[in-house]
Amino acid sequence: MNVVLNVPVIDMTTQELVSSALSKFRAGDTISTRAAIEAIRRISPACEDSDDDLVELIVMAAIGKTMGVVFDHRSH
């Protein structure tokens, strides 16, 4: 007899991914857009959102938590 367990796959929304990436920071901290994007891509390699879309969400989340943002995702 074969038993198949139905394990739900948890797909995080993009906002949840951003929240997770920023969860290690506190109010007053400065967030690097490059580091945040890299963290999001590590958490969810299948995330299809563009870097610009992610930056928009990162900025909105960071401002809401009174964090600073360094826009370094396009520098090499």
Phi, psi and omega in degrees: 000128177266132178246125179248122177273133176269100179257119181293139175270126182264110176263118178280141174287164179298321178297322177293323176298316179297315179301318179296317180295327182268355186295341182275356182253160180239170176305137180092344177287161176250132184255132174272126179296324179297312181295320180294316179297317179298320179295318179296317180294329176290317180296318184220085180301339181274000180300123185263358180292144179288162177302320180296321177295318179295318180300319179301315179291323178298314181297314181299317180292318182294317179297319179298337179253016181052047176254152173274160181229130173254121182271083184242013184287345179257352178278150183252000000 
